[in-house]
């Protein structure tokens, strides 16, 4: 017996959601009520520029997709209208979503899945306040370089003082001899 077109479409949607869950570092769930079409278009464009995939999906299909992948339970956040933002850069996505919420005051973050761990709305807000990835990498590089530059400074000072020490030792040897 042939499957109904609706059933095939739902199975395809679940497969796409599973693929997005598997490929993304973060999946941020939001309530999208009250957003105008114009606001939604601008919001989606900003997310797309950051390499994010944003879609509205039925909660039952989201549940099937994340259960099939044995991901931590997101069920607690899958009530009411749900939109989900899949992102490879969680900080960028969280910043865009937080900025949008601050601008419109019409939506809210429900929760998120971050590298396999469920976090609440406060966790997403914390992510949004982190500096951009490039700044974090520069800070880590600076922290790693600081001891090396200190060592290099000490080594350079020793090399500068070495000739003076050798000269003092030579004079001391002449006085003794």
C-alpha positions, 0 to 999 in steps of 0.5 A: 500500500502506498504511503500518503503524501502527507506521511512522506513529507513528515518523514522527510521533515524528520530526516532533515531535522535529524541531519540538522541536529547532527551537523549543528553545534547548537539548536536554539528553540524559540517561541515565535508568537507575535512576530510580524512577517517583516520582522521574521524576514529580517530575522531570518536574513540575519541568521542566514548571514551567520550560517544558521538554519532557522525553521518552524516545525511541529513539536512532534516532528522535533521530538521524533528527530531528537529521540531518533538521535538519542539526544538529551531530552528537549521535550520540556521546551517543546510546548506551544509554537516552536521555531528552532535555529540550527547553528555551527557557531552557537555564540553568533546565533545566540547574539542574533537571537538575543538582539532580535528579542531585545529589539522586538520584545515579542519572542523568547528563548525556550532552551537549547541543545549545545554540543549535546547538552541541554541548556536553559534560556539563561544559558543561551543569554550567557552565550550571547554575552560572550565575545565573538569567536575570533576575540576568544581565540585571540585571548587564548593565544595571548594567554599562551604567548604571555609566559613565552614572551616573559621567558624570552625577556629573561633570556634576552636579559641574561644574554645582555648581562653575559658579556659583563659577567665574563669581563668581571670574571676575567678581571677577577682572574687577573687579580688573583694571578 
